[in-house]
Amino acid sequence: MLKTTLKATCLAAVLVLGTPVHAQNAAVVNGQSIPSALVDFIMAEQEKRGQAASPEMRSTIRQELINQEVMKQEAVKKGLSSAPEVKYQVQMMNQAILANALREDFYKNTKLTDKEVKDAYAEIAKMMGGSEFRASHILVEQEAEAKAIIDQLGKGGKFEELAKTKSKDPGSAQTGGDLDWANPNSFVPEFSQAMVGLKKGEYTKTPVKSQFGYHVILLADTREATPPKLEEIRPQLEQKMINDKWDEYQGKLMSNAKVQ
């Protein structure tokens, strides 16, 4: 695995950086230099991937670059550098590497202000605050089926057992219809409106229609939601914010590009 990754790293470095003549060379192959700086660069890339730097690694990198330089020179002699499939592969690799370099540069140099982070947190805390509901439901395709289930509940039927045998919701049927704790905004409007109108222990006496079918809803409990503290989620929040900024930046570049 290391050797395969190393080969790819060496090849990518040569494609983008080339092999210019430097005063300090790791090797010279048929008059073409392999600069020590290139070996240093690849060493650093391997360390980023968790490989410990060592004289053995430097020797392996040097030898791999020599191997690739010898093969490259022979390919050029044979005219392979002019072959369309080779040119296109080099072009694709250069595009991908440079595009990734732009992304890394953006992430490195994009800084968030404390106010930006706090404002974003305030929006999240607002959405996560308020009441949470723990509800169960039985989902069926026809209104008549839902009404029949409501009749059975009225006669002492067990909601959990009916959910396991009647509900068409694969995600909750096996748990007796339990949907766990959730904010009302997590559900479609029709479901939420019916759910928040129930008292603890009540179920809907008429079927609730949504895009999924007909629901019979049982409200098990409610509680006040407590959003996590800013410092608990700050790393994830900042990462998302920078991701969003990158998407916006990329979108602007695409919209300003002249594509014919």
Secondary structure, 3 states (H helix, E strand, C coil): CHHHHHHHHHHHHHHHHCCCCCCCEEEEECCEEEEHHHHHHHHHHHHHCCCCCCHHHHHHHHHHHHHHHHHHHHHHHCCHHHCHHHHHHHHHHHHHHHHHHHHHHHHHHCCCCHHHHHHHHHHHHHHHCCEEEEEEEEEECCHHHHHHHHHHHHCCCCHHHHHHHHCCCCCCHHHCCEEEEECHHHCCHHHHHHHHCCCCCCECCCCEEECCEEEEEEEEEEEECCCCCHHHHHHHHHHHHHHHHHHHHHHHHHHHCCCC
